[in-house]
């Protein structure tokens, strides 16, 4: 079993490119999932793709690290993080998306970096200078312009309000998952944390979805929907969640979360390139603001995290890791 007690490494361009790729795959996934839900029930779709993803990640973990275990003291943290980030988040997300549009889902999920920043500030585990807050809000403004700057604009009310509120709750859960996963990533590899938390969250997800799985009319599921299921479980989930955990471990929750704001930009660019959708002036402005805000957050070297020198929580020695190097002191939680 691999344990990590000092993941203090400098950010690399490879990691930045990987996180951009994750955001791009999620932007495509919103459209793919929305299409698939036309002939597959939301909870049935989620149970299938996360069941496949969990089995795949556990298999990779066994091959790479030789076992799929963890310390007994980490059982409940892994279960809690898994239920929050997979069972609750995915149930809210997939159900909300079925009631609202892919564009509105993108803009609401862009609130997750704000939730991350606020949670870290509230818990005292991250320090953000004003430039980082400006970057978060700049990127969020870009997302709003991208999704709401087209013909007809964007509204978060009307008949789709239930879906909007469910997606907003999902964004809060994803922010909580991103923050809560950090202590586990101080002690385990991204692969182990991703595989075990996802498996912990998938078991109750499948149990809750059992009646829907039996009620689903599998004969009406098209070949295109099956292909979409394969894409949705393999790229955005297996690869995407693994890279996401890697990013949290390497650069912290806040600076990883900000990359999710690229997803609606990617979706809009695909619409322009493949469907001939025209961009308005506000959308062009939004397309410029999103990467500008991300660059601002990434450039702020004071977003830190505190790691117990023994790789454990509680009272002890901690090391603060940021782009300026480590600093050691005493931590009391």
C-alpha positions in Angstrom: 0.0 0.0 0.0 1.4 3.4 -1.0 1.3 6.1 1.6 2.2 9.7 0.9 3.4 11.9 3.7 5.1 14.6 1.7 3.5 15.4 -1.7 5.2 18.8 -1.9 6.1 19.1 -5.5 6.2 22.1 -7.8 3.3 22.4 -10.3 4.1 21.3 -13.8 2.8 22.2 -17.2 1.9 18.6 -17.7 -0.5 18.8 -14.8 -2.1 22.0 -16.1 -2.6 20.5 -19.5 -4.1 17.4 -17.9 -6.6 19.5 -15.9 -7.5 21.4 -19.0 -8.2 18.0 -20.7 -10.4 16.9 -17.8 -12.4 20.1 -18.0 -12.8 19.6 -21.8 -14.0 16.0 -21.3 -16.6 17.2 -18.7 -17.8 19.9 -21.1 -18.4 17.2 -23.7 -19.9 14.9 -21.1 -22.7 17.4 -20.2 -24.0 17.2 -23.8 -23.4 13.4 -24.0 -25.3 12.7 -20.8 -28.2 15.0 -21.8 -28.5 13.1 -25.1 -28.4 9.7 -23.4 -31.1 10.6 -20.8 -33.6 10.7 -23.7 -33.8 6.9 -23.6 -32.2 5.9 -20.3 -33.4 6.8 -16.8 -31.0 9.1 -15.0 -30.4 6.8 -11.9 -30.0 3.7 -14.1 -27.4 5.5 -16.3 -25.5 6.7 -13.3 -25.5 3.3 -11.6 -24.1 1.6 -14.7 -21.3 4.1 -15.5 -20.1 4.3 -11.9 -20.3 0.6 -11.4 -18.1 0.1 -14.5 -15.8 3.0 -13.4 -15.3 1.6 -9.9 -14.5 -1.9 -11.1 -12.0 -0.5 -13.6 -10.3 1.7 -11.0 -10.1 -1.1 -8.5 -8.5 -3.4 -11.1 -6.0 -0.7 -12.0 -5.2 -0.1 -8.3 -4.6 -3.9 -7.8 -2.3 -4.1 -10.8 -0.3 -0.9 -10.0 0.0 -1.0 -6.2 -0.6 -4.7 -5.4 -3.6 -4.3 -3.0 -6.8 -2.3 -2.5 -6.7 -1.7 1.3 -6.3 1.2 3.6 -5.7 1.9 7.2 -8.6 1.0 9.5 -8.7 4.6 10.9 -9.4 5.9 7.3 -12.4 3.7 6.7 -15.0 6.2 7.8 -13.3 9.2 6.1 -13.2 7.3 2.8 -16.8 6.3 3.2 -17.9 9.8 4.0 -15.9 11.4 1.1 -17.2 8.7 -1.2 -20.9 9.2 -0.4 -20.6 13.0 -0.6 -18.6 13.1 -3.8 -20.2 10.3 -5.7 -23.6 9.1 -4.2 -25.0 12.5 -3.3 -23.3 14.6 -5.9 -24.0 12.4 -8.8 -27.6 11.8 -7.8 -28.2 15.5 -7.5 -26.3 16.2 -10.8 -27.9 13.6 -13.0 -31.4 14.3 -11.6 -31.0 18.0 -11.9 -29.7 17.7 -15.5 -32.8 15.8 -16.5 -35.0 18.8 -15.5 -32.9 21.6 -16.9 -30.5 22.3 -19.8 -26.9 21.4 -20.3 -26.0 25.1 -20.6 -27.6 26.1 -17.3 -26.0 23.0 -15.7 -22.6 24.2 -16.8 -23.0 27.7 -15.3 -24.4 26.5 -12.0 -21.6 23.9 -11.6 -19.2 26.8 -12.1 -20.1 27.8 -8.6 -18.0 24.9 -7.2 -14.7 26.8 -7.1 -16.5 29.5 -5.0 -17.8 26.8 -2.6 -14.2 25.4 -2.4 -12.7 28.8 -1.6 -15.4 29.6 1.0 -15.0 26.2 2.7 -11.3 26.4 2.9 -11.5 29.9 4.3 -14.1 28.8 6.8 -12.1 25.8 7.9 -8.9 27.7 8.0 -7.0 25.3 5.7 -6.3 27.7 2.8 -5.2 31.3 2.6 -6.4 33.3 -0.4 -5.0 36.7 -1.3 -7.4 39.2 -2.9 -5.9 38.4 -6.3 -7.1 34.7 -6.1 -10.6 35.9 -5.1 -10.6 38.2 -8.1 -9.5 35.3 -10.3 -12.3 33.1 -9.1 -15.0 35.7 -9.6 -13.5 36.7 -13.0 -13.7 33.1 -14.2 -17.3 32.8 -12.9 -18.3 36.0 -14.7 -16.8 34.5 -17.9 -18.9 31.3 -17.5 -22.1 33.4 -17.0 -21.3 35.4 -20.1 -20.6 32.3 -22.2 -23.8 30.5 -21.2 -26.0 33.5 -21.0 -24.7 35.7 -23.8 -26.4 34.0 -26.6 -29.8 34.5 -28.1 -32.4 34.5 -25.4 -30.0 34.7 -22.6 -29.8 32.6 -19.5 -32.4 32.5 -16.8 -32.3 30.5 -13.5 -36.1 30.5 -13.0 -39.3 29.2 -14.6 -40.2 25.6 -15.2 -36.6 24.4 -14.8 -36.1 25.8 -11.3 -36.2 22.4 -9.6 -33.4 21.2 -11.8 -31.4 24.4 -11.3 -31.6 24.0 -7.5 -30.6 20.4 -7.6 -27.6 21.2 -9.7 -26.7 24.0 -7.3 -26.8 21.6 -4.4 -24.6 19.3 -6.5 -22.0 22.1 -7.0 -21.9 22.5 -3.2 -21.3 18.8 -2.8 -18.5 18.7 -5.4 -16.9 21.6 -3.6 -17.1 19.7 -0.3 -15.7 16.6 -1.9 -12.8 18.5 -3.4 -11.9 19.9 0.0 -12.6 16.8 2.0 -10.4 14.6 -0.2 -7.3 16.6 0.6 -6.3 14.9 3.9 -6.6 11.5 2.3 -4.4 12.6 -0.5 -1.8 13.6 2.0 -1.5 9.9 3.0 -2.5 7.9 -0.1 -1.9 8.0 -3.9 -4.5 9.7 -6.1 -5.2 6.3 -7.7 -6.0 4.7 -4.3 -8.1 7.7 -3.1 -10.1 7.8 -6.3 -10.7 4.1 -6.5 -11.7 3.6 -2.9 -13.9 6.7 -2.5 -15.6 6.0 -5.8 -16.3 2.4 -4.8 -17.6 3.5 -1.4 -20.0 5.9 -3.1 -21.0 3.6 -5.8 -22.3 0.8 -3.6 -25.2 2.9 -2.0 -25.7 4.5 -5.4 -26.5 1.1 -7.0 -28.7 0.1 -4.0 -30.7 3.3 -4.4 -31.0 2.8 -8.1 -32.0 -0.9 -8.0 -35.7 -0.3 -8.6 -34.9 2.0 -11.5 -32.5 -0.5 -13.0 -35.3 -3.1 -13.0 -37.9 -0.7 -14.4 -35.6 0.5 -17.2 -36.7 -0.5 -20.7 -33.3 -1.7 -22.0 -34.7 -2.5 -25.4 -35.2 1.2 -26.2 -31.6 2.1 -25.5 -29.9 2.9 -28.8 -26.4 2.0 -29.9 -25.4 5.6 -29.7 -26.5 5.8 -26.0 -24.4 2.7 -25.2 -21.4 4.3 -26.9 -22.1 7.5 -24.9 -22.2 5.4 -21.7 -18.7 3.9 -22.5 -17.3 7.4 -23.1 -19.0 8.8 -20.0 -17.6 6.2 -17.6 -14.1 5.9 -19.1 -12.9 9.4 -20.0 -14.7 11.9 -17.7 -14.9 9.5 -14.7 -12.0 7.0 -14.7 -9.4 9.3 -16.3 -10.9 12.6 -15.2 -11.4 11.8 -11.5 -7.9 10.4 -11.3 -6.4 13.5 -12.7 -8.6 15.6 -10.5 -7.3 13.9 -7.4 -3.7 14.3 -8.7 -4.4 18.0 -9.1 -5.8 18.4 -5.5 -2.7 16.6 -4.2 -0.2 18.7 -6.2 -1.6 22.3 -6.1 -4.5 22.2 -3.6 -8.3 22.2 -3.8 -8.9 25.8 -4.8 -6.5 26.0 -7.7 -7.7 22.6 -9.0 -11.4 23.5 -8.7 -11.0 26.6 -10.9 -10.3 24.5 -14.0 -13.9 23.2 -13.9 -14.9 26.6 -15.3 -13.4 25.6 -18.7 -16.2 23.1 -19.2 -18.9 25.5 -20.5 -16.3 27.2 -22.7 -15.4 23.9 -24.3 -19.1 23.1 -24.8 -19.7 26.5 -26.5 -16.6 26.1 -28.7 -17.9 22.7 -29.8 -21.2 24.2 -30.7 -19.5 26.9 -32.7 -17.1 24.5 -34.5 -19.5 21.5 -35.1 -23.0 23.1 -35.2 -22.2 26.5 -36.7 -23.6 28.3 -33.6 -22.6 32.0 -33.6 -21.0 33.7 -30.7 -22.3 37.1 -29.5 -20.0 39.8 -28.2 -20.7 38.9 -24.5 -19.8 35.3 -25.2 -16.5 36.3 -26.8 -15.8 38.4 -23.7 -16.7 35.5 -21.5 -14.3 33.2 -23.5 -11.5 35.6 -22.7 -12.4 36.0 -19.0 -12.4 32.3 -18.1 -8.7 31.6 -18.9 -7.8 35.0 -17.5 -9.4 34.1 -14.1 -7.8 30.7 -14.1 -4.4 32.1 -14.7 -4.9 34.6 -11.9 -5.8 31.9 -9.4 -2.9 29.7 -10.5 -0.5 32.5 -10.2 -1.4 33.2 -6.6 1.2 31.3 -4.6 -0.4 31.7 -1.2 -3.2 29.1 -1.6 -1.7 26.6 0.8 -2.4 23.3 2.5 -1.2 22.0 5.8 0.2 18.5 6.0 0.9 16.6 9.2 4.6 15.6 9.1 3.6 12.1 10.2 0.9 11.9 7.5 -1.9 12.0 10.1 -4.4 14.5 11.3 -4.8 16.0 14.7 -2.2 17.8 16.8 1.3 17.7 15.5 3.9 19.2 13.2 2.6 20.5 9.9 4.2 21.6 6.6 2.7 24.4 4.5 3.2 23.8 0.8 3.0 26.5 -1.8 4.9 27.7 -4.8 7.4 29.5 -2.5 8.5 26.3 -0.7 7.7 24.5 2.6 7.2 26.1 6.0 7.1 24.0 9.2 5.1 24.8 12.3 2.7 23.4 14.8 -0.9 22.5 13.8 -3.8 22.2 16.2 -7.1 21.0 14.9 
